[in-house]
Amino acid sequence: MKIIYLLLVLLFLSACRTNERDLPQGIEIIPIEYENATKDAVSFLEKIEIVPLETNDSSVISYHAKAIYDKEMDMYALYFKDQIVYTFSGDGTYIGNSKKMKGKGPKEYYMALDIQFNPYLNGIDLLNPYGTIYTYSPTFELIAKRKYQQEFPINKFIALDSVNYLFTYPNMWTNQEISFENIETHQKVNTTYQGTIGSNTMSKSCFYKRGTGFDFVPFSLNYYLYQIDKQKKELLPVAYLDFGKAEIKSENLPGLATGQRTKDNAKMRTISKELQERYQYLYNSDEIIPEIKFFNKDYVYVFMVKTAMPGRTFLYNRKTQKGFLLKDGIPFDMFFCFDIVDNILLSLCPPYEICRFVDRRFMSAKEIHKMEQLKEEDNPVIIKYHLK
């Protein structure tokens, strides 16, 4: 009876905690550990592999702005601040780059805000801010050039099928809205999400394709994780990152987290100032901020930072409901990741730093040999952390 009573009390307290946040019914609560590091990586890690990206005269790359991978195409794409895109096969073989297509010709793009794989056209989408989506083959021949229509500037996108896309607005323009659009009929549906506290983020993506489904992770300081219902054109909140006492409360912060729909220049200037005020406050604060986050049906990944301290990695197994924290070299330092494919976390690490971000106990002799052959001037290396 005592055990039953204790369980009832715990369930009651958990329900109260959920209700205090006014979370949606049935949402999964992910308890985040940010202090006590996991002592041994054996508890969550199966093995580590590396994929050196081929280095040659055409493929030499340096600092990248975004890395993506598509399982169906078994291909990596790297996007740079100069808006050049490079493609590599799953084994690291160089495929091509977009230099020949950057220009003002009829088949060329002048500017690209974002890139995404388009498995429906077997290519790569480049988002032009002036209403055009260019789709190129992996070797950068033009496949399609199509128009979209949006009332505000946009910054991120993904193809939901061959004609339907999803777009995000920067926080400046709307209060937490994303837009579904059929780029043939130009029918649009805006839908909202919640929970944005600030604009601090290191994430390069907010949309992730998972098999036939899609996830949305707000491109901001936000503790919610969403799935996309492309039929109903809605966002379904499926998980909440519970930081406990370290959770940042919006009401305790100066400035604004998001904008609002307005075309009044004076109001826009005020919003911009307020957004910047909050950003600077968070940037200089001593808060723990989840900078990179993504998930799939089995795992949740969070990379969190705190002012003047190294980043911390938190991994959560949704099946076993167990979490694991990597902090200050315990059990080892994991380089921050950009995606997860099945049970494999993907990271892109400079070759001269890779020894710091692996644990040789989980690497075969072949993988160690590949690592020891790397040169400082080589291209970045994909690290594949296989989770249990």
N, C-alpha and C positions, 0 to 999 in steps of 0.2 A: 504493500500500500504506500509506503514511504517513497518508493521509486516512482510509482504512478503519479503521486502528488508532485514530486519534484519535476517530472516531465511536463505536467500540466502548467506548473509555474513558469518553466522555461519557455513553453509555447506562448503563454500569456505575455511574458516580457518581450519575446520576439515580435509578437503581434503589435504590442504597444509601440515598440521601436519603429516598426514599419509604418504604423499609422501616424507617428509623430512627423515623419518625412512626407506623409501623404503620397506614398508610392502606389502605383497601380496594383490591383489585386493579382496575386499569383506571380509577381515578378521575382526572379531569382536574385537573392542577395549574395554577393561575392565578398566575403570578409577579407580585407586586405591587411597583410602583415608588412609592416614597414620598419620594424626595429630588430626583431630576433631572426638572425640569418640561419638558414638550414645548414647543418654541420657537414653533411656529406651529399655530394651530387648523385650518388648511387640511388638515392631515394626518388629521383625524378628523371635522370638522364640515362639514355640507353647507349648512344654512341655519338661521335662527332666526325663529320666528313667535311672536306673542303673542295671547292670547285674554283681553281684559278681561271680567271677570264683571260683569254688569249691576248697576248701583247704583240702587236706588229705595227708597221708604219701607218696603217689606216685606223687602228683601234686604240692608240694610246690615249688614255683618259686620265683625268685627275679627280678633283673633287666633284661629286655628283649632287644634283638637287633631289632626285627621286629615283628609286629602283622599284621595279615591279616584276612579277613572274606570273606566267599563265601555264597551268598544269596541262590543259588540253593541247596547247601548242608546244609545250615543253621549251619555253623560251623566256629569257630575261631581256628587259629593256631598261636602259639607263638614260635619264633625262638630265640635262645640264643647264646651268644658269645662262649659258649662251644660246639655249634653246635648240641645241643639237641632240639628237637621239641616237643611241647605239644599241644594237641588238646582238645577243649571244644565245647560242643553243643551250640546252640544259646541261651539257657537259663542258660548257665554257668556250666552245668554238665561236670565233667571231663570224658574224653574218653580214652586217652592213651598218652604215650610218646615214644620217639625213642631210649631210652637208650639201650635197648636190641639189637638194630640194628646198633649200632655204633661200628665198628670194621673192621677187614680185611677178614671176611668170605665171601663166594660167594653171600650171600643175604644181606650183610652188607655194609654200606657206611663208608668210612674212613674220608672224609672231605665234607662239604656242604657249598658252598658260598652263596646260596640263596634258598628260598622256594617259591612255588606257589601252589595254589590249581589247580588240574586237573579234572574238572568236566566231561571230556570225558572218563576218566578211573575211576571216583569216588574215587579219591585219592589225595595224596599230592606229588608233584614233589620236589626232592632235587637235586640241581645242584652240581656235582662234577667238580672241575677245570681241571681234566685230561680226559675230553671227555665223561663222562657218566651222564645220567639222571636216577636217581632211583625214581620209583613211588611206594609209600606205601599206604596201606589202612589207615583209621583214627586210627586204633588200631595198625598200623605198622607191617602188614604182607606185604611182597614184592609182588607187582602186576606186575611190569615190570622193566627191566634194559636195557636201550637203549643207543646207541652211537651217539654222534654228532661230527662234524668235523669243526674246525675253525682255521684260520691261525694265530690268535692272542689270548691271554688270554681274557676271557670274565668275566663279573661280575653280570649281571642281565638277566632274561629270563622270558618267559611266553609261555604256550601252546596256539596256535591259533585254533587247532583242535587236532585230535588224533595223527597226525604225523607231523604237521607243527609247528615250534617254531620260536620265535623272540628272538634275543640275543643283548646285548649291549657290546661294548668294553670300557674299562677304557679310560679316556682322554689321557693317556700316549701313546696309541698305534695308534690311528687314529684321523682324524679331523672330529668329529661329524658323526660317522657312526653307523648304526645298521644293523643286518644281519638276513634275513629270511632264514630258512633252513628246508627242508624236511628230517627228520632223518631216513627215509627208503631209499630214493634215494640219499641223501646227496647233492642234488642240492641246491645251495646257491645264494642269491641275496643280495648284499649290497646296502643300500640306505642312503642318507645323510639328515641331518637337519641343521638348522642354529641358530645363536644367542647366542652361549655359550660365557660367559664373564669370568667365573671363576669356581672353583670347590667347593666353599663353599656350603654345604647343610646339612640339618638334615634329609632329606627324606630317607626313607628306601625302597620305591618302585618307579619305573618309569613307569610300565605298569599296567593298570587297565582294567578289563573286565567289560563292561557295557551292560548287556543283551547279544545280539549276536554281539555287536561291542566292540572295544578296543580303549583306549586312551593311549597316550604316553606323559609323562611330563619329559623333559630332566633332567637327574640326575646331575644337576649342577646349577650354577647361570645363569638362562636363562629366558627371559620374554615370550617365546612362549609356547602355549599349542597345542598339535597335536592330530589328530585322525588317526587311522591306517587303510589303505585300504589293507586288506590281499589278495584280488584278484589281484590287480595291484602291490602289494608289494611296496607301497609308503606311505609316511607320508604327511598328509594334515594339514598345519597350520590353525587352526580354530579360535584362539583367541590370543590376545597380552595384557599383563599386563602393563598398562600405569601408571608409577610412576611419570610422569611429571618431575619436576625439580630434584626429588630424583633419577631419573634413572641413573644407573651407565654406563658410557661410556667406552668401551673396549680400545679405543685409548688413554685414560687418565691414563691407568694402566701400571705398569711395568710387565715384564715377559710374559708368554704365558697362553692362556686359554685352548688350546688343543694341542695334539701332531700331528704327521704325520706318514705316512706309511714308516717305515725304520727298517732295521735289523742291522744297523750299530751301534755298541756299543757306540762309541764316540758321535754320534748324539743323541742316547737315553739318555746318561748322561746329555747332554746339555738341552734336552727337559725336563727331570726330574727336573733339577735345575731351569729352567725357570717357570715350573708349580708351584713348591714350592714357588718361589719368589712371584708370583701373589697371591697364596693362603695366604701366611703370610701377605701380604699387606692388603688384604681384611679382614682377620681375625682381624687385629689390627686397621682397619680404623673406621671411624665414619659413614660409609654408612648404609643406610637401605637396608637390604638384605632379599629377599623372600626365606626363608629356607625350608619351606614345602608348596607345592601347588598341588592341584588336582581339578578335575571338573567332572561334568556330564552334561546332557542336560539342567538342570535347575539352577545349582548353580556353583559358583567358590569359592574355599577356599584357602586362603593364610595366612600362619603364617610367620611373618616377625620379624627380630631381628635387634638390633642396639647395638654396643659395650656398655657394662656396663649398659644396660637398659633391663627391662623385655620385653618379647615378646609381639607382638600385633597380634590380629586376625582380618582378614578382610573377610567378607562374601559378596558375590554378587549374587543377584537374576537375572538371565539372562532373565526371562520373564518380570519382572517389571522394569528391568534396574536400580535397586536401590542397593546401597552398604551400609554396616554397619561395623563400626569399634569398636572393644573392646580393651581398652587401660587403663592400670593402675587402674584396678578395676572398670572402668566405661564402660558399665553398670554393668558388673561383669567380673571376670577372667574366661576365658574358657581354660581348659587344651588343649594342642595341640593335633590335631586329626590325624588319620592315613588313613581314608577313608570316603567316603560318599555312602550311599545306599538309593536310592530314595531321600527322604528329610531328612534322618537321618545321622548326623555326628557321627562318632565313635571315641572314645578316650579310652586310657587305662591308668588309674590313680592309684597310690599307695593308699591303703585304708586310711592311716593316713593323706592324703592331700585332700581327696575328698571334704570335707566341703568348702575348698577354691575355688573350681572350679565348683560349682553349685549355682543356685539361687532357694531357697526353694519355692518361689512363683509359680514356674513352676513344682513343684513336688507334687504328690498326697501323702496322708497320708501313703499309703502303701510303696511308694518309700522312704519317709523320715524314716519310721520305719526300712526298710532294711539298710539304711545308718547308722542309729544309732546303729545297731547291729554289725557293722564291728569292727574287732579287728586289732590292728597295725600289727600283724604278719600274717594276712590273705593275700591271693593272691591279685594281682591287680584287679581292678574293671573296667568293661566296662561302660563308660558313653555314653548315647545315647541322643544327642541334636537334638530334632525334630524341623526343620525349618518350617516357614510358607511358 
